[in-house]
C-alpha cells in the first residue's frame, strides 16, 4: 500500500520507518536539506534492542499527489496543523487520514475536513530524532488508534503489521483516547520542561513527586468519570517506563520551538472551566510554561 507521512520529526520518522518495511512510504519533510539527507543515507532506526535498521523511503519537501488508495498519516505537531489543513482539504474525499498529534485541540478541527475516513492515533511509545536521517525508538509501547468515521477496512494495513516492537491497539472512542493521553502528558510535560529534567526525575525527588500527587488528586476530583480507570500508580509507572526519555515539551524548549501547552494543559483547563472547576496546580504549570515561552521570545 502507498503511505504518505506528513512530518519528519521524531514520531513521523519512526512511524515511516516501521511502515516502510511492508509498504511504499513517502515522507514529507519541512526542509529540502532533510529530504536530501534521507534519500542519500536512508532512514536509520535505532531499536529498543540495540539493533539498527535501515529503510528506504522517498523523502520530498513538498506535498505529493495522493491517490484515494493511499493512507495519509499526519505526524506534524499541533502548531503546524493550521498550515496543513488547506492541503488536506484538497485531497479526494475518500482518502483515509490518520492524525498523530498530542492533546485535544485538533479533534474538533479535524472533523470539519471533508474526508470521509478519519482516524486518530495516540503514541504510547518514545521517539527521539538524533539527526535528519536517524530516529531512536525509546520506550516500548503501542500506537492506539480510534477510527472516528468512515470505512475501517481502509486502515487495514495497520492491522496487518507483524512488527513486535511496533504494535497497534484499536479503541472505540477517539476523544476519550486523546483526553486520556492529554491527562498523562499534563503530569510529565510541563514539569520536565520547566526543570529541564528527564521523566524519571519526577518520581525520584520529593518536591516533584508531591506536585505529581497534588496534580493527580486535582484532576481526579475534576474528572471523576474520565479518570475512573486511572490511579496514581499509573503515573508512577509511566515515569518509570520512560525514565530516560526527554519529554516532547522539553525537546521543544531545548530546540526553542513553541510547545504544545495549549493543546495539552490548555485544553484540559478549558474542559474544567466549563464545569466551573479550578485546577490551581495545572493552572500554575500552564502559566509558568507560557511565561517561559514569552521570555524566550523577548530575547530573540
FILUMKE-211225 format. One line per 4 residues: number of its first residue (from 1); for each residue x negated, y negated, z negated of N, C-alpha, C. Coordinates in nm, 2 decimals. Layout:
# residues N
NUM	X/Y/Z/X/Y/Z/X/Y/Z  ...
END
This chain:
# residues 300
1	-0.08/0.12/0.00/0.00/0.00/0.00/-0.09/-0.12/0.00  -0.04/-0.23/0.06/-0.11/-0.36/0.06/-0.07/-0.43/-0.07  -0.18/-0.48/-0.13/-0.16/-0.56/-0.26/-0.23/-0.69/-0.24  -0.16/-0.80/-0.28/-0.23/-0.93/-0.28/-0.23/-0.98/-0.43
5	-0.35/-1.00/-0.48/-0.37/-1.05/-0.62/-0.40/-1.20/-0.61  -0.32/-1.28/-0.66/-0.35/-1.43/-0.66/-0.41/-1.47/-0.79  -0.54/-1.51/-0.79/-0.61/-1.55/-0.91/-0.72/-1.45/-0.94  -0.84/-1.50/-0.94/-0.96/-1.42/-0.96/-1.03/-1.46/-1.09
9	-0.95/-1.48/-1.19/-1.01/-1.49/-1.32/-1.02/-1.35/-1.38  -1.04/-1.33/-1.51/-1.07/-1.20/-1.57/-0.96/-1.10/-1.55  -0.83/-1.14/-1.57/-0.72/-1.05/-1.55/-0.70/-1.01/-1.40  -0.71/-1.11/-1.32/-0.69/-1.09/-1.17/-0.80/-0.99/-1.12
13	-0.92/-1.02/-1.16/-1.03/-0.93/-1.11/-1.02/-0.79/-1.17  -0.98/-0.77/-1.29/-0.97/-0.64/-1.35/-0.85/-0.56/-1.28  -0.74/-0.63/-1.27/-0.63/-0.56/-1.20/-0.66/-0.53/-1.06  -0.72/-0.62/-0.99/-0.76/-0.59/-0.85/-0.86/-0.48/-0.84
17	-0.95/-0.47/-0.93/-1.05/-0.36/-0.93/-0.98/-0.23/-0.94  -0.89/-0.21/-1.04/-0.82/-0.08/-1.06/-0.73/-0.05/-0.94  -0.65/-0.15/-0.90/-0.56/-0.12/-0.79/-0.63/-0.09/-0.66  -0.75/-0.14/-0.64/-0.82/-0.12/-0.51/-0.87/0.02/-0.49
21	-0.86/0.10/-0.60/-0.91/0.24/-0.59/-0.82/0.32/-0.50  -0.69/0.29/-0.49/-0.60/0.36/-0.41/-0.52/0.28/-0.31  -0.55/0.15/-0.31/-0.47/0.05/-0.22/-0.56/-0.05/-0.16  -0.51/-0.11/-0.05/-0.59/-0.22/0.01/-0.55/-0.35/-0.06
25	-0.65/-0.41/-0.12/-0.63/-0.52/-0.20/-0.70/-0.65/-0.15  -0.62/-0.75/-0.14/-0.67/-0.89/-0.10/-0.67/-0.97/-0.23  -0.78/-1.03/-0.27/-0.79/-1.11/-0.39/-0.81/-1.26/-0.35  -0.71/-1.34/-0.39/-0.71/-1.48/-0.35/-0.79/-1.56/-0.46
29	-0.90/-1.62/-0.42/-0.98/-1.70/-0.52/-0.95/-1.85/-0.50  -0.99/-1.92/-0.61/-0.97/-2.07/-0.60/-1.09/-2.13/-0.53  -1.21/-2.07/-0.54/-1.32/-2.13/-0.48/-1.38/-2.04/-0.37  -1.42/-2.10/-0.26/-1.48/-2.02/-0.15/-1.61/-1.95/-0.19
33	-1.68/-2.01/-0.28/-1.81/-1.95/-0.33/-1.78/-1.82/-0.39  -1.68/-1.81/-0.47/-1.65/-1.68/-0.54/-1.60/-1.58/-0.43  -1.53/-1.62/-0.33/-1.49/-1.52/-0.23/-1.61/-1.47/-0.16  -1.70/-1.56/-0.13/-1.82/-1.51/-0.05/-1.90/-1.41/-0.14
37	-1.91/-1.44/-0.27/-1.99/-1.35/-0.36/-1.92/-1.22/-0.37  -1.79/-1.21/-0.38/-1.71/-1.09/-0.39/-1.73/-1.01/-0.26  -1.72/-1.07/-0.15/-1.73/-1.00/-0.02/-1.88/-0.95/0.00  -1.97/-1.02/-0.06/-2.11/-0.98/-0.04/-2.15/-0.87/-0.13
41	-2.11/-0.87/-0.26/-2.15/-0.78/-0.36/-2.05/-0.67/-0.40  -1.92/-0.69/-0.35/-1.82/-0.60/-0.40/-1.77/-0.65/-0.54  -1.66/-0.59/-0.58/-1.60/-0.63/-0.71/-1.66/-0.52/-0.81  -1.74/-0.57/-0.91/-1.80/-0.48/-1.01/-1.72/-0.48/-1.14
45	-1.69/-0.36/-1.19/-1.62/-0.35/-1.32/-1.70/-0.27/-1.41  -1.73/-0.33/-1.53/-1.80/-0.26/-1.64/-1.69/-0.20/-1.73  -1.69/-0.07/-1.74/-1.58/0.00/-1.80/-1.60/0.02/-1.95  -1.50/0.06/-2.02/-1.50/0.08/-2.16/-1.60/0.19/-2.20
49	-1.61/0.29/-2.11/-1.70/0.40/-2.14/-1.85/0.37/-2.10  -1.88/0.25/-2.07/-2.01/0.20/-2.04/-2.06/0.24/-1.89  -1.97/0.30/-1.82/-1.99/0.32/-1.68/-1.97/0.19/-1.60  -2.01/0.19/-1.47/-1.99/0.08/-1.38/-1.93/0.13/-1.26
53	-1.82/0.06/-1.22/-1.75/0.09/-1.09/-1.76/-0.03/-0.99  -1.77/0.01/-0.87/-1.77/-0.10/-0.76/-1.66/-0.07/-0.67  -1.59/-0.17/-0.63/-1.48/-0.15/-0.54/-1.48/-0.26/-0.43  -1.42/-0.23/-0.32/-1.42/-0.32/-0.21/-1.28/-0.39/-0.20
57	-1.28/-0.52/-0.21/-1.16/-0.60/-0.19/-1.19/-0.70/-0.08  -1.09/-0.75/-0.02/-1.10/-0.87/0.07/-1.07/-0.99/-0.01  -1.18/-1.07/-0.03/-1.16/-1.19/-0.11/-1.15/-1.31/-0.01  -1.05/-1.39/-0.03/-1.03/-1.51/0.05/-0.99/-1.63/-0.04
61	-1.02/-1.75/0.00/-0.99/-1.87/-0.08/-0.86/-1.94/-0.04  -0.78/-1.87/0.05/-0.65/-1.93/0.09/-0.55/-1.82/0.09  -0.42/-1.86/0.08/-0.31/-1.77/0.08/-0.29/-1.70/0.21  -0.29/-1.57/0.21/-0.29/-1.49/0.34/-0.14/-1.47/0.38
65	-0.12/-1.43/0.51/0.01/-1.38/0.55/0.05/-1.26/0.47  0.17/-1.25/0.42/0.22/-1.14/0.34/0.34/-1.07/0.40  0.33/-0.94/0.41/0.44/-0.86/0.46/0.54/-0.83/0.35  0.66/-0.80/0.39/0.76/-0.76/0.28/0.72/-0.63/0.21
69	0.64/-0.55/0.28/0.60/-0.43/0.21/0.48/-0.44/0.11  0.43/-0.56/0.11/0.31/-0.59/0.02/0.36/-0.62/-0.12  0.29/-0.58/-0.22/0.31/-0.62/-0.36/0.22/-0.74/-0.39  0.28/-0.85/-0.44/0.21/-0.97/-0.47/0.20/-0.98/-0.62
73	0.08/-0.98/-0.67/0.05/-0.99/-0.82/0.00/-1.13/-0.85  0.07/-1.20/-0.93/0.03/-1.34/-0.96/-0.04/-1.34/-1.09  -0.17/-1.36/-1.09/-0.25/-1.35/-1.21/-0.32/-1.48/-1.25  -0.27/-1.59/-1.20/-0.32/-1.72/-1.24/-0.27/-1.76/-1.38
77	-0.33/-1.85/-1.45/-0.28/-1.89/-1.58/-0.16/-1.98/-1.56  -0.09/-2.00/-1.67/0.04/-2.07/-1.66/0.02/-2.21/-1.60  -0.08/-2.28/-1.64/-0.10/-2.41/-1.59/-0.12/-2.42/-1.44  -0.15/-2.31/-1.38/-0.17/-2.32/-1.23/-0.05/-2.28/-1.15
81	0.05/-2.23/-1.22/0.17/-2.17/-1.15/0.24/-2.28/-1.07  0.25/-2.40/-1.12/0.32/-2.51/-1.05/0.27/-2.53/-0.91  0.14/-2.51/-0.89/0.09/-2.53/-0.75/0.11/-2.40/-0.67  0.14/-2.29/-0.74/0.16/-2.16/-0.66/0.31/-2.14/-0.62
85	0.40/-2.20/-0.70/0.54/-2.18/-0.67/0.58/-2.21/-0.52  0.54/-2.32/-0.47/0.58/-2.35/-0.33/0.53/-2.24/-0.23  0.41/-2.19/-0.25/0.36/-2.08/-0.17/0.45/-1.95/-0.18  0.49/-1.92/-0.30/0.57/-1.80/-0.33/0.71/-1.82/-0.27
89	0.76/-1.94/-0.27/0.89/-1.97/-0.22/0.90/-1.95/-0.07  0.78/-1.97/0.00/0.77/-1.95/0.14/0.77/-1.80/0.19  0.75/-1.71/0.09/0.74/-1.57/0.13/0.87/-1.51/0.16  0.88/-1.40/0.23/1.01/-1.33/0.26/1.07/-1.30/0.13
93	1.21/-1.31/0.13/1.28/-1.28/0.00/1.27/-1.14/-0.05  1.23/-1.05/0.04/1.22/-0.91/0.00/1.08/-0.87/-0.06  0.99/-0.97/-0.06/0.86/-0.94/-0.11/0.86/-0.92/-0.27  0.81/-0.81/-0.32/0.81/-0.79/-0.46/0.70/-0.87/-0.53
97	0.73/-0.94/-0.64/0.64/-1.02/-0.71/0.62/-0.97/-0.85  0.50/-0.96/-0.90/0.47/-0.93/-1.04/0.39/-1.04/-1.10  0.44/-1.09/-1.21/0.37/-1.21/-1.28/0.30/-1.16/-1.41  0.18/-1.20/-1.42/0.09/-1.16/-1.54/0.04/-1.28/-1.61
101	0.13/-1.36/-1.67/0.09/-1.47/-1.75/0.12/-1.45/-1.90  0.04/-1.52/-1.98/0.07/-1.52/-2.12/0.19/-1.61/-2.15  0.25/-1.60/-2.26/0.35/-1.69/-2.31/0.49/-1.67/-2.25  0.57/-1.77/-2.27/0.72/-1.76/-2.23/0.76/-1.86/-2.13
105	0.69/-1.97/-2.11/0.74/-2.08/-2.04/0.77/-2.05/-1.89  0.70/-1.95/-1.84/0.72/-1.92/-1.70/0.84/-1.84/-1.67  0.90/-1.77/-1.77/1.00/-1.68/-1.75/1.12/-1.74/-1.67  1.18/-1.84/-1.72/1.29/-1.91/-1.66/1.25/-1.97/-1.53
109	1.13/-2.03/-1.52/1.08/-2.09/-1.40/1.08/-1.99/-1.28  1.02/-1.87/-1.31/1.00/-1.77/-1.21/1.14/-1.72/-1.15  1.24/-1.72/-1.24/1.37/-1.66/-1.19/1.44/-1.76/-1.10  1.39/-1.88/-1.08/1.45/-1.97/-0.98/1.40/-1.95/-0.84
113	1.29/-1.87/-0.83/1.24/-1.83/-0.70/1.34/-1.75/-0.62  1.33/-1.76/-0.49/1.43/-1.69/-0.40/1.41/-1.54/-0.39  1.29/-1.49/-0.43/1.26/-1.35/-0.42/1.36/-1.26/-0.49  1.40/-1.15/-0.43/1.50/-1.06/-0.49/1.44/-0.96/-0.58
117	1.31/-0.94/-0.58/1.24/-0.84/-0.65/1.13/-0.90/-0.74  1.16/-0.91/-0.87/1.06/-0.98/-0.96/1.04/-0.90/-1.08  0.92/-0.88/-1.12/0.88/-0.81/-1.24/0.78/-0.90/-1.32  0.77/-0.88/-1.45/0.68/-0.94/-1.54/0.59/-0.84/-1.61
121	0.47/-0.88/-1.63/0.37/-0.79/-1.70/0.32/-0.86/-1.82  0.28/-0.77/-1.92/0.21/-0.82/-2.04/0.09/-0.73/-2.06  -0.03/-0.80/-2.05/-0.15/-0.73/-2.06/-0.19/-0.70/-2.21  -0.20/-0.57/-2.24/-0.24/-0.53/-2.38/-0.38/-0.49/-2.39
125	-0.46/-0.51/-2.28/-0.60/-0.48/-2.28/-0.68/-0.61/-2.28  -0.81/-0.60/-2.29/-0.90/-0.71/-2.29/-0.98/-0.71/-2.15  -1.00/-0.83/-2.11/-1.08/-0.85/-1.98/-1.17/-0.97/-2.00  -1.29/-0.96/-1.95/-1.38/-1.07/-1.96/-1.46/-1.09/-1.83
129	-1.45/-1.21/-1.77/-1.52/-1.23/-1.65/-1.67/-1.27/-1.68  -1.76/-1.18/-1.63/-1.90/-1.20/-1.65/-1.96/-1.30/-1.55  -1.93/-1.28/-1.43/-1.97/-1.38/-1.32/-1.86/-1.37/-1.21  -1.89/-1.43/-1.10/-1.79/-1.44/-0.99/-1.76/-1.30/-0.93
133	-1.84/-1.20/-0.95/-1.80/-1.07/-0.89/-1.80/-0.96/-0.99  -1.82/-0.99/-1.12/-1.82/-0.89/-1.23/-1.72/-0.91/-1.34  -1.64/-0.81/-1.37/-1.55/-0.82/-1.48/-1.57/-0.71/-1.58  -1.55/-0.74/-1.71/-1.58/-0.64/-1.81/-1.44/-0.60/-1.87
137	-1.42/-0.47/-1.87/-1.29/-0.41/-1.93/-1.31/-0.40/-2.08  -1.25/-0.48/-2.16/-1.26/-0.48/-2.30/-1.13/-0.44/-2.37  -1.13/-0.36/-2.47/-1.01/-0.33/-2.54/-0.91/-0.24/-2.47  -0.91/-0.11/-2.49/-0.82/-0.02/-2.42/-0.68/-0.06/-2.46
141	-0.59/-0.06/-2.36/-0.45/-0.09/-2.38/-0.38/-0.08/-2.25  -0.24/-0.08/-2.26/-0.16/-0.06/-2.14/-0.12/-0.19/-2.08  -0.07/-0.19/-1.96/-0.01/-0.30/-1.89/0.14/-0.28/-1.90  0.21/-0.35/-1.99/0.35/-0.34/-1.99/0.42/-0.41/-1.88
145	0.52/-0.35/-1.82/0.59/-0.40/-1.70/0.74/-0.40/-1.73  0.80/-0.51/-1.70/0.95/-0.51/-1.71/1.00/-0.56/-1.57  1.08/-0.49/-1.51/1.14/-0.53/-1.38/1.27/-0.61/-1.41  1.26/-0.74/-1.39/1.37/-0.82/-1.42/1.49/-0.81/-1.32
149	1.46/-0.80/-1.20/1.56/-0.79/-1.10/1.50/-0.73/-0.97  1.59/-0.66/-0.90/1.55/-0.60/-0.77/1.54/-0.45/-0.77  1.47/-0.40/-0.67/1.45/-0.26/-0.64/1.33/-0.21/-0.71  1.35/-0.12/-0.81/1.24/-0.07/-0.89/1.14/0.01/-0.81
153	1.19/0.07/-0.70/1.11/0.16/-0.61/1.00/0.07/-0.55  1.02/-0.06/-0.53/0.92/-0.14/-0.47/0.79/-0.16/-0.55  0.80/-0.12/-0.68/0.69/-0.13/-0.77/0.63/0.01/-0.80  0.67/0.10/-0.71/0.63/0.25/-0.73/0.48/0.27/-0.73
157	0.40/0.19/-0.67/0.26/0.22/-0.66/0.20/0.21/-0.80  0.26/0.13/-0.89/0.21/0.12/-1.03/0.25/0.24/-1.10  0.36/0.31/-1.07/0.40/0.43/-1.14/0.30/0.55/-1.10  0.24/0.54/-0.98/0.16/0.65/-0.93/0.02/0.64/-0.97
161	-0.02/0.54/-1.05/-0.15/0.52/-1.10/-0.20/0.64/-1.18  -0.32/0.69/-1.15/-0.38/0.80/-1.22/-0.50/0.77/-1.31  -0.53/0.64/-1.32/-0.65/0.59/-1.39/-0.62/0.60/-1.54  -0.70/0.68/-1.62/-0.67/0.70/-1.76/-0.69/0.57/-1.85
165	-0.78/0.48/-1.80/-0.81/0.36/-1.87/-0.73/0.24/-1.83  -0.63/0.27/-1.74/-0.55/0.16/-1.69/-0.41/0.21/-1.67  -0.34/0.23/-1.78/-0.21/0.29/-1.78/-0.10/0.18/-1.78  0.02/0.22/-1.73/0.14/0.13/-1.73/0.24/0.18/-1.82
169	0.31/0.09/-1.88/0.43/0.13/-1.97/0.54/0.04/-1.93  0.66/0.10/-1.89/0.77/0.03/-1.84/0.87/0.00/-1.96  0.91/-0.12/-1.97/1.00/-0.16/-2.08/1.12/-0.23/-2.01  1.23/-0.24/-2.08/1.36/-0.28/-2.02/1.39/-0.43/-2.02
173	1.33/-0.50/-2.12/1.37/-0.64/-2.15/1.24/-0.72/-2.13  1.24/-0.80/-2.01/1.12/-0.88/-1.98/1.10/-0.99/-2.08  1.21/-1.06/-2.11/1.20/-1.18/-2.20/1.15/-1.14/-2.34  1.20/-1.02/-2.39/1.16/-0.98/-2.52/1.01/-0.93/-2.52
177	0.97/-0.87/-2.41/0.83/-0.83/-2.39/0.74/-0.95/-2.40  0.77/-1.05/-2.33/0.69/-1.18/-2.32/0.69/-1.25/-2.46  0.81/-1.24/-2.52/0.82/-1.31/-2.66/0.73/-1.23/-2.76  0.73/-1.10/-2.75/0.65/-1.02/-2.84/0.50/-1.05/-2.82
181	0.46/-1.06/-2.70/0.32/-1.09/-2.67/0.28/-1.23/-2.72  0.38/-1.33/-2.70/0.35/-1.47/-2.74/0.34/-1.47/-2.89  0.42/-1.40/-2.96/0.41/-1.39/-3.11/0.27/-1.35/-3.15  0.23/-1.24/-3.09/0.09/-1.18/-3.12/-0.02/-1.28/-3.09
185	0.00/-1.35/-2.98/-0.10/-1.45/-2.94/-0.11/-1.56/-3.03  0.00/-1.59/-3.10/0.00/-1.70/-3.19/-0.09/-1.68/-3.31  -0.11/-1.55/-3.35/-0.19/-1.51/-3.46/-0.34/-1.53/-3.42  -0.38/-1.49/-3.30/-0.52/-1.49/-3.27/-0.57/-1.61/-3.20
189	-0.50/-1.65/-3.09/-0.55/-1.76/-3.01/-0.58/-1.89/-3.07  -0.49/-1.96/-3.14/-0.52/-2.09/-3.19/-0.64/-2.09/-3.29  -0.63/-1.99/-3.39/-0.74/-1.98/-3.49/-0.88/-1.96/-3.43  -0.88/-1.86/-3.34/-1.02/-1.83/-3.28/-1.07/-1.95/-3.20
193	-0.98/-2.02/-3.13/-1.02/-2.13/-3.05/-1.07/-2.25/-3.14  -1.00/-2.27/-3.25/-1.04/-2.38/-3.34/-1.17/-2.35/-3.41  -1.18/-2.23/-3.46/-1.30/-2.19/-3.53/-1.42/-2.14/-3.45  -1.39/-2.12/-3.32/-1.49/-2.07/-3.23/-1.55/-1.93/-3.27
197	-1.46/-1.84/-3.30/-1.50/-1.71/-3.35/-1.43/-1.60/-3.27  -1.48/-1.48/-3.28/-1.42/-1.36/-3.21/-1.30/-1.31/-3.30  -1.22/-1.23/-3.24/-1.09/-1.19/-3.30/-1.11/-1.12/-3.44  -1.21/-1.04/-3.45/-1.23/-0.97/-3.57/-1.26/-1.05/-3.69
201	-1.31/-1.17/-3.67/-1.35/-1.27/-3.78/-1.22/-1.30/-3.86  -1.11/-1.30/-3.80/-0.99/-1.35/-3.87/-0.95/-1.26/-3.99  -0.98/-1.13/-3.98/-0.94/-1.04/-4.09/-1.06/-1.01/-4.18  -1.17/-1.06/-4.15/-1.29/-1.03/-4.23/-1.32/-1.14/-4.33
205	-1.24/-1.25/-4.33/-1.27/-1.36/-4.42/-1.14/-1.41/-4.48  -1.14/-1.43/-4.61/-1.02/-1.45/-4.69/-0.94/-1.57/-4.64  -1.00/-1.69/-4.61/-0.92/-1.80/-4.57/-0.84/-1.78/-4.44  -0.90/-1.72/-4.35/-0.83/-1.69/-4.22/-0.73/-1.58/-4.24
209	-0.76/-1.48/-4.32/-0.67/-1.37/-4.35/-0.54/-1.43/-4.41  -0.56/-1.52/-4.51/-0.44/-1.58/-4.57/-0.36/-1.66/-4.48  -0.42/-1.73/-4.38/-0.35/-1.80/-4.28/-0.26/-1.71/-4.20  -0.32/-1.59/-4.16/-0.25/-1.49/-4.08/-0.13/-1.44/-4.16
213	-0.15/-1.42/-4.29/-0.04/-1.37/-4.37/0.07/-1.47/-4.38  0.04/-1.60/-4.40/0.13/-1.71/-4.41/0.21/-1.72/-4.28  0.14/-1.72/-4.17/0.20/-1.73/-4.04/0.29/-1.62/-4.01  0.25/-1.50/-4.05/0.34/-1.38/-4.03/0.47/-1.40/-4.10
217	0.47/-1.43/-4.23/0.60/-1.44/-4.30/0.68/-1.56/-4.25  0.62/-1.67/-4.20/0.70/-1.77/-4.14/0.77/-1.72/-4.02  0.70/-1.65/-3.93/0.76/-1.60/-3.81/0.87/-1.50/-3.84  0.84/-1.41/-3.94/0.93/-1.31/-3.97/1.06/-1.37/-4.02
221	1.06/-1.47/-4.10/1.18/-1.54/-4.15/1.25/-1.61/-4.04  1.18/-1.67/-3.95/1.24/-1.74/-3.84/1.31/-1.65/-3.73  1.25/-1.54/-3.71/1.30/-1.45/-3.60/1.31/-1.30/-3.66  1.40/-1.28/-3.75/1.41/-1.15/-3.82/1.44/-1.04/-3.72
225	1.53/-1.06/-3.63/1.57/-0.96/-3.53/1.46/-0.93/-3.44  1.40/-1.03/-3.38/1.29/-1.01/-3.28/1.17/-0.94/-3.34  1.15/-0.97/-3.47/1.03/-0.92/-3.54/1.06/-0.80/-3.63  1.18/-0.74/-3.61/1.21/-0.62/-3.69/1.12/-0.50/-3.67
229	1.06/-0.50/-3.55/0.97/-0.38/-3.52/0.82/-0.42/-3.55  0.80/-0.54/-3.60/0.66/-0.58/-3.64/0.64/-0.57/-3.79  0.52/-0.54/-3.82/0.48/-0.56/-3.96/0.34/-0.62/-3.96  0.29/-0.66/-4.08/0.16/-0.73/-4.08/0.05/-0.64/-4.05
233	0.07/-0.51/-4.07/-0.04/-0.41/-4.03/-0.06/-0.42/-3.88  0.04/-0.45/-3.80/0.02/-0.46/-3.65/-0.07/-0.58/-3.62  -0.07/-0.68/-3.69/-0.16/-0.80/-3.67/-0.30/-0.76/-3.71  -0.31/-0.69/-3.82/-0.45/-0.64/-3.86/-0.50/-0.54/-3.76
237	-0.42/-0.45/-3.71/-0.46/-0.35/-3.61/-0.51/-0.42/-3.48  -0.43/-0.52/-3.44/-0.47/-0.59/-3.32/-0.61/-0.66/-3.34  -0.63/-0.72/-3.45/-0.76/-0.79/-3.47/-0.87/-0.69/-3.48  -0.85/-0.57/-3.53/-0.95/-0.47/-3.54/-0.98/-0.41/-3.40
241	-0.87/-0.39/-3.32/-0.89/-0.32/-3.19/-0.96/-0.42/-3.10  -0.94/-0.55/-3.11/-1.00/-0.65/-3.03/-1.11/-0.73/-3.10  -1.17/-0.67/-3.20/-1.26/-0.74/-3.29/-1.37/-0.81/-3.22  -1.43/-0.75/-3.11/-1.54/-0.81/-3.04/-1.50/-0.90/-2.92
245	-1.37/-0.91/-2.90/-1.32/-0.99/-2.79/-1.32/-1.14/-2.82  -1.34/-1.21/-2.71/-1.32/-1.36/-2.71/-1.19/-1.39/-2.66  -1.10/-1.45/-2.74/-0.96/-1.47/-2.70/-0.96/-1.56/-2.58  -0.85/-1.55/-2.51/-0.83/-1.63/-2.38/-0.83/-1.78/-2.41
249	-0.78/-1.82/-2.53/-0.78/-1.96/-2.56/-0.92/-2.01/-2.60  -0.99/-1.93/-2.67/-1.13/-1.97/-2.70/-1.21/-1.98/-2.57  -1.19/-1.88/-2.48/-1.25/-1.88/-2.35/-1.22/-2.01/-2.27  -1.10/-2.06/-2.28/-1.06/-2.18/-2.22/-1.13/-2.30/-2.28
253	-1.15/-2.30/-2.41/-1.22/-2.41/-2.48/-1.36/-2.41/-2.44  -1.43/-2.29/-2.44/-1.57/-2.28/-2.40/-1.59/-2.33/-2.26  -1.50/-2.30/-2.17/-1.51/-2.35/-2.03/-1.45/-2.48/-2.00  -1.40/-2.55/-2.11/-1.34/-2.68/-2.10/-1.22/-2.69/-2.01
257	-1.14/-2.58/-2.02/-1.02/-2.58/-1.94/-0.90/-2.60/-2.03  -0.79/-2.65/-1.97/-0.67/-2.66/-2.05/-0.62/-2.53/-2.11  -0.58/-2.52/-2.23/-0.54/-2.40/-2.29/-0.39/-2.37/-2.26  -0.35/-2.25/-2.30/-0.21/-2.21/-2.28/-0.13/-2.23/-2.41
261	-0.17/-2.33/-2.49/-0.10/-2.35/-2.62/0.05/-2.38/-2.60  0.09/-2.45/-2.49/0.23/-2.49/-2.47/0.31/-2.37/-2.44  0.27/-2.28/-2.36/0.35/-2.16/-2.32/0.34/-2.05/-2.42  0.25/-2.06/-2.52/0.24/-1.96/-2.63/0.31/-2.02/-2.75
265	0.23/-2.10/-2.83/0.28/-2.16/-2.95/0.40/-2.26/-2.92  0.38/-2.34/-2.82/0.48/-2.44/-2.79/0.62/-2.38/-2.76  0.62/-2.27/-2.69/0.74/-2.20/-2.65/0.81/-2.14/-2.78  0.73/-2.09/-2.87/0.78/-2.03/-2.99/0.84/-2.14/-3.08
269	0.77/-2.25/-3.09/0.82/-2.37/-3.17/0.95/-2.42/-3.11  0.97/-2.42/-2.98/1.09/-2.46/-2.92/1.21/-2.37/-2.96  1.18/-2.24/-2.96/1.28/-2.14/-3.00/1.32/-2.16/-3.14  1.22/-2.19/-3.23/1.25/-2.21/-3.37/1.33/-2.34/-3.39
273	1.30/-2.44/-3.31/1.37/-2.57/-3.32/1.51/-2.56/-3.29  1.54/-2.47/-3.19/1.68/-2.45/-3.15/1.76/-2.39/-3.27  1.69/-2.32/-3.35/1.76/-2.26/-3.47/1.75/-2.35/-3.60  1.69/-2.47/-3.57/1.67/-2.57/-3.68/1.58/-2.51/-3.79
277	1.48/-2.43/-3.75/1.38/-2.37/-3.84/1.25/-2.44/-3.83  1.18/-2.47/-3.94/1.05/-2.52/-3.93/0.94/-2.41/-3.95  0.84/-2.43/-3.87/0.72/-2.34/-3.88/0.60/-2.42/-3.91  0.58/-2.46/-4.03/0.47/-2.55/-4.06/0.33/-2.50/-4.03
281	0.30/-2.38/-4.05/0.17/-2.33/-4.02/0.14/-2.33/-3.87  0.24/-2.27/-3.79/0.22/-2.27/-3.65/0.22/-2.41/-3.59  0.30/-2.50/-3.65/0.31/-2.64/-3.60/0.17/-2.71/-3.62  0.11/-2.68/-3.74/-0.02/-2.74/-3.76/-0.13/-2.69/-3.67
285	-0.13/-2.56/-3.64/-0.22/-2.50/-3.55/-0.20/-2.56/-3.41  -0.07/-2.57/-3.37/-0.04/-2.63/-3.24/-0.10/-2.77/-3.22  -0.07/-2.85/-3.32/-0.12/-2.99/-3.31/-0.27/-3.00/-3.32  -0.33/-2.91/-3.40/-0.48/-2.91/-3.40/-0.54/-2.88/-3.26
289	-0.48/-2.78/-3.20/-0.53/-2.75/-3.06/-0.51/-2.87/-2.97  -0.39/-2.93/-2.97/-0.36/-3.04/-2.89/-0.46/-3.16/-2.92  -0.49/-3.18/-3.04/-0.58/-3.28/-3.08/-0.72/-3.25/-3.03  -0.76/-3.13/-3.04/-0.90/-3.09/-2.99/-0.90/-3.11/-2.84
293	-0.80/-3.07/-2.77/-0.80/-3.09/-2.62/-0.80/-3.24/-2.59  -0.73/-3.32/-2.66/-0.72/-3.47/-2.63/-0.86/-3.53/-2.66  -0.93/-3.48/-2.76/-1.06/-3.53/-2.80/-1.16/-3.50/-2.68  -1.14/-3.38/-2.63/-1.23/-3.33/-2.52/-1.21/-3.42/-2.40
297	-1.09/-3.45/-2.37/-1.06/-3.53/-2.25/-1.12/-3.67/-2.27  -1.11/-3.73/-2.39/-1.16/-3.86/-2.41/-1.31/-3.87/-2.39  -1.38/-3.76/-2.42/-1.53/-3.75/-2.40/-1.57/-3.75/-2.25  -1.48/-3.71/-2.17/-1.51/-3.69/-2.02/-1.52/-3.82/-1.95
END
